């Protein structure tokens, strides 16, 4: 059994949908379970409509929802015929009517709660899972839409819900029974529900996480993440275009890359797969015959010390100083208690006797954090920074990597350096305008010669 997850860009048009149906049909003998995101940019458009409703812009909201309805009807008309097309139209009309009812309530109240936001966002996957089941049938492959809200059990933390794995794995018996009947189950990613049936979402990018959970609960042979890139690349092609494909990478390396900004995978995706030792493969839906990247549990032997370079933009550096803390204990504890209370993660930390520099990528609670820190320290900050992380299992065993990295960046103003917290990662913080130059320098240094067993 394999779990195949397709993102929104792989489902954005009739041609894309037909291509996905062909990919799934070609793997029918492997007993696929299909997990889908919302079509195209539907989730963004749903949340935009919700913001219009909150602002009291009823006419604009209804027009936006009307465009979504027309978009989905156009998809149905492009891939379905006869009774299946009529069923799709009826399904779209029903969901759009429900959505409008919810959003009109938001317009009246002028308030958009996180619970309501989850309900609104869920319509994308609810529509796409039904559409894709009908499209699979149109291709000649028996398929059945399964509402993920009846399978994926979460806590009540709306917009960032945490899955309850034991309960979810128990409910997946229903999906396994569908597979045993030689039918392809089609589930929406990203969405779930509490034990009481209240709709929740896992947060943006959560469809990958859903696929990993379903794969782990079904004891799948492989979890496939189908996207619009060839696999995991040596760096972000939007920043530096001379990238190479990584054929095989370890769970630990991939998770580190995901945390430090690699967009191919959701940072939490790998956790259920790691627990069950299930390989994850990243593939390109536009090039289905390409090998992609296989992510495995154990370290992958490689002649290169570095596997990839990840980057994260929009970083703020905070410099926290207090001479009163010289030779005193408890300074770090007080600092990190502030970030804990304000639910703000810290990425990179460097310390001295009386100072701490750290980075955050979420400044939503920045004023509150600053106010609390200034009660016992002097604080300065710098925005528009970027973290660049070189990642590889061999970093821990290869002398001279730090020297090579810093030599490659001799023309760049490096703000912070961190190595040691992770044996797989050396991170630097640089001004955002220097990001491309930083990545180019590191890529030229560490990927002059490539191990052909690991890189394509």
TITORMI-133710 format. One record per residue (C-alpha): z, y, x; chain; residue in three letters. Coordinates in pm, whole numbers, plus 50000, padded with zeros to 5 digits. Each point is the difference from the previous one (the first is absolute). Layout:
LOZA;Z;Y;X;A;ALA
...
//
This chain:
LOZA;50000;50000;50000;A;UNK
LOZA;49919;50351;50121;A;UNK
LOZA;50107;50341;49870;A;UNK
LOZA;49721;50261;50011;A;UNK
LOZA;50096;50365;49959;A;UNK
LOZA;49732;50266;49949;A;UNK
LOZA;50073;50371;50026;A;UNK
LOZA;49872;50279;49779;A;UNK
LOZA;49707;50092;50227;A;UNK
LOZA;49878;49640;49972;A;UNK
LOZA;49992;50031;49619;A;UNK
LOZA;49873;50353;49952;A;UNK
LOZA;49653;49930;49856;A;UNK
LOZA;49804;49731;49813;A;UNK
LOZA;49831;49896;50327;A;UNK
LOZA;50339;49975;50173;A;UNK
LOZA;50144;49791;49715;A;UNK
LOZA;49704;49761;50010;A;UNK
LOZA;50041;49970;50376;A;UNK
LOZA;50369;49911;49960;A;UNK
LOZA;49919;49744;49732;A;UNK
LOZA;49751;49838;50236;A;UNK
LOZA;50257;49987;50280;A;UNK
LOZA;50259;49835;49775;A;UNK
LOZA;49745;49757;49855;A;UNK
LOZA;49896;49893;50351;A;UNK
LOZA;50361;49900;50069;A;UNK
LOZA;50062;49824;49669;A;UNK
LOZA;50064;49667;50175;A;UNK
LOZA;50298;50160;50178;A;UNK
LOZA;50170;50066;49661;A;UNK
LOZA;50017;50383;50017;A;UNK
LOZA;50257;50222;49834;A;UNK
LOZA;49857;50350;49956;A;UNK
LOZA;50218;50312;50039;A;UNK
LOZA;49835;50335;49926;A;UNK
LOZA;50077;50368;50035;A;UNK
LOZA;49887;50258;49747;A;UNK
LOZA;49627;50082;50007;A;UNK
LOZA;49908;50270;50252;A;UNK
LOZA;50232;50303;49985;A;UNK
LOZA;50137;49916;49654;A;UNK
LOZA;50366;50016;50104;A;UNK
LOZA;49959;50352;50141;A;UNK
LOZA;49822;50107;49684;A;UNK
LOZA;50271;49853;49778;A;UNK
LOZA;50274;50183;50189;A;UNK
LOZA;49797;50322;49989;A;UNK
LOZA;49975;49965;49622;A;UNK
LOZA;50377;49952;49990;A;UNK
LOZA;50053;50322;50195;A;UNK
LOZA;49771;50185;49761;A;UNK
LOZA;50206;49866;49710;A;UNK
LOZA;50325;50110;50162;A;UNK
LOZA;49855;50350;50043;A;UNK
LOZA;49919;50013;49629;A;UNK
LOZA;49624;49996;50059;A;UNK
LOZA;49920;49766;49715;A;UNK
LOZA;49627;50072;49976;A;UNK
LOZA;49949;49950;50375;A;UNK
LOZA;50206;49682;49990;A;UNK
LOZA;49801;49854;49713;A;UNK
LOZA;49674;50090;50173;A;UNK
LOZA;50121;49824;50315;A;UNK
LOZA;50093;49689;49805;A;UNK
LOZA;49664;50014;49825;A;UNK
LOZA;49827;49994;50340;A;UNK
LOZA;50204;49693;50095;A;UNK
LOZA;49900;49829;49678;A;UNK
LOZA;49632;50077;50062;A;UNK
LOZA;50028;49877;50361;A;UNK
LOZA;50144;49664;49895;A;UNK
LOZA;49749;49962;49718;A;UNK
LOZA;49724;50068;50251;A;UNK
LOZA;50135;49723;50225;A;UNK
LOZA;50008;49761;49705;A;UNK
LOZA;49644;50091;49900;A;UNK
LOZA;49886;49946;50357;A;UNK
LOZA;50136;49647;50043;A;UNK
LOZA;50059;49846;49656;A;UNK
LOZA;49777;49894;49714;A;UNK
LOZA;50038;49894;49638;A;UNK
LOZA;50342;49900;49876;A;UNK
LOZA;50165;50060;50335;A;UNK
LOZA;49880;50362;50001;A;UNK
LOZA;50136;50052;49648;A;UNK
LOZA;50333;49846;50100;A;UNK
LOZA;50019;50231;50301;A;UNK
LOZA;49925;50307;49788;A;UNK
LOZA;50268;49903;49749;A;UNK
LOZA;50249;49941;50280;A;UNK
LOZA;49921;50336;50160;A;UNK
LOZA;50032;50182;49667;A;UNK
LOZA;50337;49838;49932;A;UNK
LOZA;50143;50089;50342;A;UNK
LOZA;49863;50353;49993;A;UNK
LOZA;50155;50055;49656;A;UNK
LOZA;50338;49882;50131;A;UNK
LOZA;49965;50220;50308;A;UNK
LOZA;49920;50307;49790;A;UNK
LOZA;50305;49935;49785;A;UNK
LOZA;50222;49992;50309;A;UNK
LOZA;49847;50313;50152;A;UNK
LOZA;50018;50196;49675;A;UNK
LOZA;50371;49928;50000;A;UNK
LOZA;50021;50138;50352;A;UNK
LOZA;49816;50311;49885;A;UNK
LOZA;50250;50058;49719;A;UNK
LOZA;50306;49944;50218;A;UNK
LOZA;49866;50175;50310;A;UNK
LOZA;50165;49731;50211;A;UNK
LOZA;49860;49712;50204;A;UNK
LOZA;50267;49748;50093;A;UNK
LOZA;49944;49738;50269;A;UNK
LOZA;50015;49734;49728;A;UNK
LOZA;49720;50171;49809;A;UNK
LOZA;49801;50053;50322;A;UNK
LOZA;50015;49625;50062;A;UNK
LOZA;49877;49930;49648;A;UNK
LOZA;49708;50238;50044;A;UNK
LOZA;49906;49867;50345;A;UNK
LOZA;50008;49639;49876;A;UNK
LOZA;49697;50045;49775;A;UNK
LOZA;49761;49985;50296;A;UNK
LOZA;50093;49646;50099;A;UNK
LOZA;50043;49889;49642;A;UNK
LOZA;49640;50102;49931;A;UNK
LOZA;49852;49870;50324;A;UNK
LOZA;50156;49653;49973;A;UNK
LOZA;49849;49954;49655;A;UNK
LOZA;49665;50140;50106;A;UNK
LOZA;49983;49773;50305;A;UNK
LOZA;50089;49689;49799;A;UNK
LOZA;49710;50074;49767;A;UNK
LOZA;49771;50075;50296;A;UNK
LOZA;50089;49665;50157;A;UNK
LOZA;49912;49826;49674;A;UNK
LOZA;49670;50191;49996;A;UNK
LOZA;49934;49847;50343;A;UNK
LOZA;50065;49653;49860;A;UNK
LOZA;50346;49953;50146;A;UNK
LOZA;50283;49932;49750;A;UNK
LOZA;50268;50268;50039;A;UNK
LOZA;50311;50118;49819;A;UNK
LOZA;50169;50340;50019;A;UNK
LOZA;50375;49978;50055;A;UNK
LOZA;50217;50307;49941;A;UNK
LOZA;50191;50041;50327;A;UNK
LOZA;50287;50156;49809;A;UNK
LOZA;50077;49654;49863;A;UNK
LOZA;50006;49853;50352;A;UNK
LOZA;50128;50253;50256;A;UNK
LOZA;50367;50074;49935;A;UNK
LOZA;50143;50315;50162;A;UNK
LOZA;50310;50213;50001;A;UNK
LOZA;50012;50328;49806;A;UNK
LOZA;49904;50235;50284;A;UNK
LOZA;49697;50157;49836;A;UNK
LOZA;49698;50094;50219;A;UNK
LOZA;50154;49806;50292;A;UNK
LOZA;50122;49681;49831;A;UNK
LOZA;50130;49711;50209;A;UNK
LOZA;49880;49651;49904;A;UNK
LOZA;50252;49736;49899;A;UNK
LOZA;49843;49706;50180;A;UNK
LOZA;50190;49698;49859;A;UNK
LOZA;49929;50104;49641;A;UNK
LOZA;49638;50084;50084;A;UNK
LOZA;49939;49670;50178;A;UNK
LOZA;50135;49815;49699;A;UNK
LOZA;49758;50178;49765;A;UNK
LOZA;49705;49926;50229;A;UNK
LOZA;50005;49643;49870;A;UNK
LOZA;49793;50136;49711;A;UNK
LOZA;49733;50124;50243;A;UNK
LOZA;49998;49670;50188;A;UNK
LOZA;49935;49817;49673;A;UNK
LOZA;49693;50218;49939;A;UNK
LOZA;49866;49914;50348;A;UNK
LOZA;50054;49629;49936;A;UNK
LOZA;49780;50038;49692;A;UNK
LOZA;49715;50115;50230;A;UNK
LOZA;50023;50357;49865;A;UNK
LOZA;50030;50312;50217;A;UNK
LOZA;50310;50205;49910;A;UNK
LOZA;49942;50376;50030;A;UNK
LOZA;50309;50215;50049;A;UNK
LOZA;50041;50371;50053;A;UNK
LOZA;50171;50099;50321;A;UNK
LOZA;50254;50280;50037;A;UNK
LOZA;50165;49949;49659;A;UNK
LOZA;50296;49799;49878;A;UNK
LOZA;50287;50027;49757;A;UNK
LOZA;50376;49976;49989;A;UNK
LOZA;50176;49698;49851;A;UNK
LOZA;50006;50198;49675;A;UNK
LOZA;49622;50049;50008;A;UNK
LOZA;49994;50368;50100;A;UNK
LOZA;49684;50080;50199;A;UNK
LOZA;50046;50083;50368;A;UNK
LOZA;49778;50053;50304;A;UNK
LOZA;50048;49907;50365;A;UNK
LOZA;49874;50332;50132;A;UNK
LOZA;49663;50099;50142;A;UNK
LOZA;49836;49717;50190;A;UNK
LOZA;50213;49751;49813;A;UNK
LOZA;49707;49778;49900;A;UNK
LOZA;50004;49850;50350;A;UNK
LOZA;50370;49932;49956;A;UNK
LOZA;49938;49836;49662;A;UNK
LOZA;49738;49772;50154;A;UNK
LOZA;50237;49895;50276;A;UNK
LOZA;50277;49928;49750;A;UNK
LOZA;49769;49795;49781;A;UNK
LOZA;49867;49813;50303;A;UNK
LOZA;50350;49919;50123;A;UNK
LOZA;50118;49891;49655;A;UNK
LOZA;49695;49777;49955;A;UNK
LOZA;50022;49856;50355;A;UNK
LOZA;49641;50109;50057;A;UNK
LOZA;49804;49882;50302;A;UNK
LOZA;49886;50355;50073;A;UNK
LOZA;50042;50353;49866;A;UNK
LOZA;49681;50205;50021;A;UNK
LOZA;50004;50380;49988;A;UNK
LOZA;49646;50118;49922;A;UNK
LOZA;49939;50364;50079;A;UNK
LOZA;49717;50231;50114;A;UNK
LOZA;50049;49956;50376;A;UNK
LOZA;49917;49704;50221;A;UNK
LOZA;50365;49910;50068;A;UNK
LOZA;50278;50130;50221;A;UNK
LOZA;49839;50226;50261;A;UNK
LOZA;50116;50117;50340;A;UNK
LOZA;50064;50345;49853;A;UNK
LOZA;49922;50218;49699;A;UNK
LOZA;49618;50045;49986;A;UNK
LOZA;50048;50331;49819;A;UNK
LOZA;50161;50139;50315;A;UNK
LOZA;49803;49815;50270;A;UNK
LOZA;49680;49818;49916;A;UNK
LOZA;49967;49770;50303;A;UNK
LOZA;50225;49733;49852;A;UNK
LOZA;49991;49622;50029;A;UNK
LOZA;50103;49727;49757;A;UNK
LOZA;50316;49802;50072;A;UNK
LOZA;49925;49637;49914;A;UNK
LOZA;50358;49871;50004;A;UNK
LOZA;50332;50183;50005;A;UNK
LOZA;50363;49898;49950;A;UNK
LOZA;50211;50087;49697;A;UNK
LOZA;50229;50209;50222;A;UNK
LOZA;49714;50204;50143;A;UNK
LOZA;49836;50056;49661;A;UNK
LOZA;50328;50107;49842;A;UNK
LOZA;50061;50248;50283;A;UNK
LOZA;49650;50142;49956;A;UNK
LOZA;50048;50028;49625;A;UNK
LOZA;50328;50186;50043;A;UNK
LOZA;49846;50248;50242;A;UNK
LOZA;49711;50097;49780;A;UNK
LOZA;49732;49727;50000;A;UNK
LOZA;49855;50030;49647;A;UNK
LOZA;49852;49652;49974;A;UNK
LOZA;50331;49847;49891;A;UNK
LOZA;50299;50113;49799;A;UNK
LOZA;50306;49995;50233;A;UNK
LOZA;50190;49754;49779;A;UNK
LOZA;49703;49770;49940;A;UNK
LOZA;50078;49749;50269;A;UNK
LOZA;50363;49927;49914;A;UNK
LOZA;49950;49725;49740;A;UNK
LOZA;49720;49848;50210;A;UNK
LOZA;50225;49992;50308;A;UNK
LOZA;50270;49818;49807;A;UNK
LOZA;49755;49728;49899;A;UNK
LOZA;49789;50003;50322;A;UNK
LOZA;49683;50065;49798;A;UNK
LOZA;49705;50148;50193;A;UNK
LOZA;49867;50334;49877;A;UNK
LOZA;49633;50085;50048;A;UNK
LOZA;49856;50353;49971;A;UNK
LOZA;49633;49999;49896;A;UNK
LOZA;49723;50244;49904;A;UNK
LOZA;49873;49958;49642;A;UNK
LOZA;49671;50164;50102;A;UNK
LOZA;49951;49750;50284;A;UNK
LOZA;50142;49677;49855;A;UNK
LOZA;49850;49781;50274;A;UNK
LOZA;50184;50181;50282;A;UNK
LOZA;50305;49828;50150;A;UNK
LOZA;50252;50281;49944;A;UNK
LOZA;50347;49994;50154;A;UNK
LOZA;50240;49708;49972;A;UNK
LOZA;50371;50084;50013;A;UNK
LOZA;50220;49709;50106;A;UNK
LOZA;50369;49935;50059;A;UNK
LOZA;50003;49933;50375;A;UNK
LOZA;49902;50225;50288;A;UNK
LOZA;49632;49989;50088;A;UNK
LOZA;49918;49946;50372;A;UNK
LOZA;49801;50299;50123;A;UNK
LOZA;49895;50136;50337;A;UNK
LOZA;50037;50358;49871;A;UNK
LOZA;50357;50135;49989;A;UNK
LOZA;49913;50222;49702;A;UNK
LOZA;49853;49869;49673;A;UNK
LOZA;49960;50324;49809;A;UNK
LOZA;50087;50368;49975;A;UNK
LOZA;50147;50133;49676;A;UNK
LOZA;50058;50359;49900;A;UNK
LOZA;50193;50184;49735;A;UNK
LOZA;49927;50365;49915;A;UNK
LOZA;50212;50257;49820;A;UNK
LOZA;50308;49943;50215;A;UNK
LOZA;50287;50247;50031;A;UNK
LOZA;50216;49999;50314;A;UNK
LOZA;50362;50107;49952;A;UNK
LOZA;50208;50106;50303;A;UNK
LOZA;50374;49979;49935;A;UNK
LOZA;50240;50149;50257;A;UNK
LOZA;50377;50038;50015;A;UNK
LOZA;50189;50074;50324;A;UNK
LOZA;50323;49923;49815;A;UNK
LOZA;49897;49637;50004;A;UNK
LOZA;50004;49976;50382;A;UNK
LOZA;50189;49681;50092;A;UNK
LOZA;50088;49951;49631;A;UNK
LOZA;49915;49704;49779;A;UNK
LOZA;49870;50000;49644;A;UNK
LOZA;49721;50256;50047;A;UNK
LOZA;49719;49753;49928;A;UNK
LOZA;50189;49854;49707;A;UNK
LOZA;50035;50343;49839;A;UNK
LOZA;49630;50074;50052;A;UNK
LOZA;49872;49676;49851;A;UNK
LOZA;50242;50018;49707;A;UNK
LOZA;49818;50321;49901;A;UNK
LOZA;49662;49825;49997;A;UNK
LOZA;50150;49704;49816;A;UNK
LOZA;50142;50220;49724;A;UNK
LOZA;49662;50169;49965;A;UNK
LOZA;49805;49670;49999;A;UNK
LOZA;49776;50115;50285;A;UNK
LOZA;49889;49744;50262;A;UNK
LOZA;49993;50092;50369;A;UNK
LOZA;49718;49863;50219;A;UNK
LOZA;50056;50094;50365;A;UNK
LOZA;50331;50102;50163;A;UNK
LOZA;50077;50138;50347;A;UNK
LOZA;50354;50097;50104;A;UNK
LOZA;50184;50185;50276;A;UNK
LOZA;50368;50084;50050;A;UNK
LOZA;50007;50276;49740;A;UNK
LOZA;49657;49992;49836;A;UNK
LOZA;49794;49773;49780;A;UNK
LOZA;49628;50032;49928;A;UNK
LOZA;49859;49794;49716;A;UNK
LOZA;49696;49982;49777;A;UNK
LOZA;49954;49976;49624;A;UNK
LOZA;49682;49971;49795;A;UNK
LOZA;50156;50081;49663;A;UNK
LOZA;50115;50361;49969;A;UNK
LOZA;50076;49989;49628;A;UNK
LOZA;50376;50040;50067;A;UNK
LOZA;49961;50211;50314;A;UNK
LOZA;50194;50308;49871;A;UNK
LOZA;50299;49786;49902;A;UNK
LOZA;49991;49813;50331;A;UNK
LOZA;49983;50325;50195;A;UNK
LOZA;50290;50150;49806;A;UNK
LOZA;50224;49700;50068;A;UNK
LOZA;49911;49973;50369;A;UNK
LOZA;50064;50371;50063;A;UNK
LOZA;50363;49952;49894;A;UNK
LOZA;50070;49832;50335;A;UNK
LOZA;49698;50068;50225;A;UNK
LOZA;49713;50231;50088;A;UNK
LOZA;49667;49879;49866;A;UNK
LOZA;49640;50090;50076;A;UNK
LOZA;49687;49830;49873;A;UNK
LOZA;49629;49971;50076;A;UNK
LOZA;49744;49893;49744;A;UNK
LOZA;49639;49882;50035;A;UNK
LOZA;50085;49728;50250;A;UNK
LOZA;49866;49644;50024;A;UNK
LOZA;50139;49666;50117;A;UNK
LOZA;49770;49782;50207;A;UNK
LOZA;50118;49644;50063;A;UNK
LOZA;49845;49745;50234;A;UNK
LOZA;50086;49651;49878;A;UNK
LOZA;49974;49656;50156;A;UNK
LOZA;50202;49684;50058;A;UNK
LOZA;49924;50025;50373;A;UNK
LOZA;50166;50341;50041;A;UNK
LOZA;50333;49827;50060;A;UNK
LOZA;49860;49788;50283;A;UNK
LOZA;49758;50240;50172;A;UNK
LOZA;50136;50241;50264;A;UNK
LOZA;49844;50344;50030;A;UNK
LOZA;49891;50049;49637;A;UNK
LOZA;50206;50318;49960;A;UNK
LOZA;49861;50142;50323;A;UNK
LOZA;49644;49925;49892;A;UNK
LOZA;50059;50160;49658;A;UNK
LOZA;50151;50319;50139;A;UNK
LOZA;49730;50024;50265;A;UNK
LOZA;49736;49980;49727;A;UNK
LOZA;50179;50287;49821;A;UNK
LOZA;50048;50229;50298;A;UNK
LOZA;49805;50277;49822;A;UNK
LOZA;50198;49964;49674;A;UNK
LOZA;50329;50174;49918;A;UNK
LOZA;50211;49695;49909;A;UNK
LOZA;50303;50110;49796;A;UNK
LOZA;50193;49672;49987;A;UNK
LOZA;49976;49651;50149;A;UNK
LOZA;50166;49687;49861;A;UNK
LOZA;50001;49647;50136;A;UNK
LOZA;50266;49733;49975;A;UNK
LOZA;50094;50007;49634;A;UNK
LOZA;49705;49768;49949;A;UNK
LOZA;49879;49760;50267;A;UNK
LOZA;49648;50032;49858;A;UNK
LOZA;49959;50374;49985;A;UNK
LOZA;49984;50312;50216;A;UNK
LOZA;49988;50316;49791;A;UNK
LOZA;49926;50360;50088;A;UNK
LOZA;50019;50312;49785;A;UNK
LOZA;49726;50258;50055;A;UNK
LOZA;49876;50310;49817;A;UNK
LOZA;49750;49908;49729;A;UNK
LOZA;49717;50199;50165;A;UNK
LOZA;50037;49767;50301;A;UNK
LOZA;49983;49680;49795;A;UNK
LOZA;49635;49914;50062;A;UNK
LOZA;50030;50074;50371;A;UNK
LOZA;50313;49785;50020;A;UNK
LOZA;49841;49700;49831;A;UNK
LOZA;49680;50032;50201;A;UNK
LOZA;50196;50006;50327;A;UNK
LOZA;50211;49698;49910;A;UNK
LOZA;49704;49804;49862;A;UNK
LOZA;49795;50063;50314;A;UNK
LOZA;50293;49889;50214;A;UNK
LOZA;50098;49679;49825;A;UNK
LOZA;49671;49872;49856;A;UNK
LOZA;49760;50031;50294;A;UNK
LOZA;49975;49621;50013;A;UNK
LOZA;50072;49779;49700;A;UNK
LOZA;50119;49644;49960;A;UNK
LOZA;49710;49845;49802;A;UNK
LOZA;50232;49747;49836;A;UNK
LOZA;50194;50283;49837;A;UNK
LOZA;49753;50287;49960;A;UNK
LOZA;49647;50009;49855;A;UNK
//
